[in-house]
Amino acid sequence: MAATIAIAVVAPTLNLLVPEASAFHLSDYAVGLIAKIMCYALCALAMDLIWGYAGILSLGHGLFFALGGYAMGMYLMRQIGTDGQYKSEMPDFMVFLNWKEFPWHWALSDSFVAQMALVVLAPGLLAFVFGYFAFRSRIKGVYFSIITQALTFAAMLLFFRNETGFGGNNGFTDFKRILGHPIATPSMRMLLFVITGLTLIGAFVGARWLMGTKFGRVLQAIRDAEGRTMFIGYDPVAYKLAIWTLSAVLCGIAGALYVPQVGIINPSEMSPAAGIEIAIWAAVGGRGTLIGPIVGAFFVNGAKSWFTQAFPEFWLYFLGVLFIAVTLFLPNGLIGLYRRLRAGRTKGGTR
């Protein structure tokens, strides 16, 4: 986490104050990549709360990430105003489809406050309703994972349809402003970067505190022996539903931070592969550690960025081999490996 704090502080300095000719200058591309990975790291942290501490494996967290992104994207599309290709107050895709008025779910899309509330409410309410019925029905294990992926796939197909009012296959892009300020300026880009870094740090600190409370200990008891936990008087449904909903909200916030920095949101963010990748980040870094999934997100996405440029045809093979290797040889992930090596050095030094 110290590294994340350093990134949030040092990166703006290296990008804005250090000359481009200097070897210490951080390029705009690097800033954008780090910002994107920090959003992914927030998703991985959210996954760790439910998988690492409650034993709930979700393959559908890409849906909650995308819902937060679409909520932010709707506001950004309204901020374009008449600067679009058709010089209309309506987004270009609506003009192209000959829409005469905004659909009902766009009613408050020009309000930043309303859309930020939707960033939290959309994934939160969906997760609460879905989790309420799933947990009360005692659906768990692989069955729960499959259902979450099916839910995500169904939502992706829905958002692909033009008549839903979410831009169809192309989604939302070509953003111009946020809160009336140009979105592509170095100062705004760096402000969003710092906000993302602070959000990730805040989420980590909050999660660490929560897992140290009685609530966190009960979650771990449910993970290890749900039947015994129920027998001594705790209701697993309430605890699982609470952490499930919180996890979805964190993913929604990550999506909202992702969209203005990457510049696009479309249904591909809901693809089954997106949900699986979030689980891979958590597994590679180390489940049940909080810091591990953040490390996993940076490691996997950093490797992805390099591999897709150097060996684009081999990236998916590398990802598959990495996941299999971690499952077989590093069940506690990179953090587990680091702790084991550190313990070995300490033991060797005492001898």
Secondary structure, DSSP 8 states (H G I E B T S, - for coil): -HHHHHHHHHHHHHHHTS-TTSTT---HHHHHHHHHHHHHHHHHHHHIIIIITT----S-HHHHHHHHHHHHHHHHHHHTGGGSTT--SS-HHHHHTT--S--GGGTTTT-HHHHHHHHHHHHHHHHHHHHHHHHHTT--HHHHHHHHHHHHHHHHHHHHSGGGSS-TTT-EE---EETTEESSSHHHHHHHHHHHHHHHHHHHHHHHHHHTSHHHHHHHHHHHHHHHHHHTT--HHHHHHHHHHHHHHHHHHHHHHHHHHH-EE-GGGGSHHHHHHHHHHHHHH-TTSSHHHHHHHHHHHHHHHHHHHH-GGGHHHHHHHHHHHHHHH-TTHHHHHHHHHHHHHHHHHH-
